[in-house]
Amino acid sequence: MTRLPELFATLPAVFAESFDAERPWTLLDEPLEALLAALPSAEILGRVHPGAHLVGDRIVIGKGSRIAPGAVVEGPVWIGEDVEIRVGAYLRGGCWVGDNCVVGANVEMKRAILFPGAHAAHLNYVGDSILGCDVNLGAGVILSNFRHDGKSIEIPTGDGDRLATGKRKLGAILGDGVAVGCNSVLNPGSIVGARTQIYTGVQLRSGIYPADSLIKLRQEIEVVALALP
């Protein structure tokens, strides 16, 4: 069996018992479903601006959290304490957002788990993905979750084998402390080990990437003088 890189040093207690280190994406299945199904109809302890929109049932917002005007939060969703949901953010149903996270302006999240301290702060799409503690997505980062051909997502292991996920929609699994540079796109089924840094503008292929690494973009820039009349 392919051994995945180190991802999470400490899991939130609600996920600890159901975590499979060799198939981490399964947290997005029954474990997340069970947590969201058990939520109360509404428990709003944070501050929701009158211009924000809470839609549907089973919405929990913890103490100290702030929902800015123009944000749309659909249930079921669990938002921890001291979370910032900024202007125009859209949390579609099925999200779990840990303490001290940031979901920024015009960010869209769909069926995603953010462990404490994760930031998706500027113009991001986070679909069917897990962000470890203190992950940071630069502006414009996209975690793509769907193949153009609609086939089930299989993750290349680098040795000619492929991990079958059984999922038609799966984005990225980012370990603790991963930093992704601005305008990078991670293809469906990207698993990135803890503390790895991804350069700006990288188009990351589906696959398994080690912990404590730099993923660099190599490109050549040519400057040509204009032929002026």
N, C-alpha and C positions, 0 to 999 in steps of 0.2 A: 504494500500500500504506500502511495506517495505521502511523505511527511510534509505537512505545511509549515511555514515559518512561524516564529513566535508572533502572536497577534495581540493578546490582551493579558496584562499582568494581573489585573483584578476585574472581575465581572460584577456588575450590579447584582445584589442578592437575588433579585427576581429572575435572573437568567442563569445563575451559577449552576444549578442542578441539571438544567436541560442543555447545557452547552456541549457540543461534540467538536473537539479540537480538529478532527479530520474532515468534518462537514459543517463548518461554522454557519453557512447560509441557512441551515435548518432552524436557527433562532427566529427567522422570519415566518416560519410556518406555525405549527401548533403552539410553541411557547408564547409567541406574540399574540396569536389569536386568543389563547386562554386568558392572558393578562387583560386584554382589551374587553373581552366578554364579561369579565368580573368587575369592571368599573361601575361606579354609581352613575345614575342618570346625569347628574351634574354636580361638580364640586369646584367652585370657582373661588380660590383663596387669593389669587393675584389680582392685578389691576388690569382691567380690560377697557380700553378707550371706547367711548360711545360710537366712534366711527369704525370700529372693528366689527367683524361678523362671526358669531359662533353659530354653526349650522349642525343640526342633527342631535343625536343622543350620545351619552357616555363621553363627556368632556370633563377632564380633570386638569386644573391649572393650579400649581403649587404656590406657596407663599413667596412673595417678593418677585414673582414673574410679572412681566409687562407685555401686553399685547397692544401694538401700535395701531393708529388709524389706518384703515384700508386693508389690514390683514384679514384673511379668511381662514378660520380654523374649523375643520369638519370632524365630527365624531365618527367612530370612536378614536380618541386621542388621549394620551397621558403626557402632560408637561410638568416637569419637576419644579424645584424651587430656584428662584433667581435666574430664570430663563428670560431672554430677550427675543421677542418676535417682532421684527421691525416692519416698517411701512410696506404694504403690498405683498407681504409673504403669503403663500398659499400652502397650507398643510391639509392635504387630502386625507381622508379617513384611513386609519391604520398605522399611525405613527406613535413612537415612544421616544420622548425627548428628555434626556437626563438633566440633572441640576447644572446650573451655570453654563448652559449651552447658548449659542446665538444662532438664530435663523434670520438671515438678513433681508434687506430690501429686495423685493421681487424674486425671492427664492421659492422654488416649488419643491415640496417633499411629498413622496407617495410611498406608503408602506416601507417606512425606514425606521431604523433604530440609531439614535445618537447617544453614545455613552457620555457621562459627565464631562463638561468642558469642551466638547466638540463645537467647532465653529463652521457654519456654512453661511458666510456673512454677506456675500455680494453676488447676485445674479447667477445662482447655481441651480442645477437640477439634481435632486438626490432621489433616485428611484430604486426601490427594492434593494436597499443597501444598508450596510452596518458601518458606522464610524466609531472607532475606538476613542478612549479618553484623550482629550486635548488634540484631536485631529484638527487641522486647519485646511480649508479649501480656499484657494485664492479666487479672485474675481473671475467669473465666467466659467468656472470648472463645471463640467458636465459628467455625471456618472450615468452613462447610458445603460439601459436595462433590457433592451429588446433587439433581437436580430432582425435584419431586413427580411429574411426568408421565413421568420416565425418559428424556426426549429428550436427544439430544446437546447439549452445552453450546456456545452461541454467545455471544460477548462483544460487547455494544454498543460502538461506537466513539465515539458522541456526534455523528456526522455523518449518521446514518441508516443507516450500514452496520453489518455484524456480522462478527466474526472467527469462522470455523468452527474449532473445536479438534479435531473428530473424536473427542471423549472424552465418555463418559456420566458419568464421575466426574472432577471437577476442582474443587479448592477455591480457594485464593488464592495469588497470587504477590506476595510482599511484598519490596520493595527494601531495601537496607541501611539500618539505623537507623530503620525504621518503628516507630512506637509505637501500639498499639491499646488504647484505654481499656476498662475493666472492662465485662463483660456486653454487649459489642458482638457482632453477628453479621454475618459477611461472606458474602454469597450466592455460590453457585457461579460461578466465572469472574470473580473480582475481582482486578484487577492494580493495585497501588499503588506509585507511584514512590518512590524513595529519600528517606528522612528525613521523610516525611509523617507527621503526627500525626492520629489519629482519636479524636474525643471519646468519652467514656463513653456507653454505651447506644445507639450508632448502629446502625441496621439498614442496612448498606451494600448497595445494589443491585449486581448484576453490571455491570462496566464497567471503564474505564481511567481512573485517577486520577493527576494529575501529581505530580512530585517537589516537595519543599520546600513543602508545603501544609498547611493546617489543614482538616480535615473536621469541621464542627461540627454538633451536634444542636440544633435550635431547638424549644423547647416552651414552653407556657404552663402555669403552675401556679396553680390557684385554691384559695384557702383560704376555707371557708365555716363560719361559726359554727354550732354545733349548737343546735338548739331544745330546751333542757332542760325537763323537766316541772316 
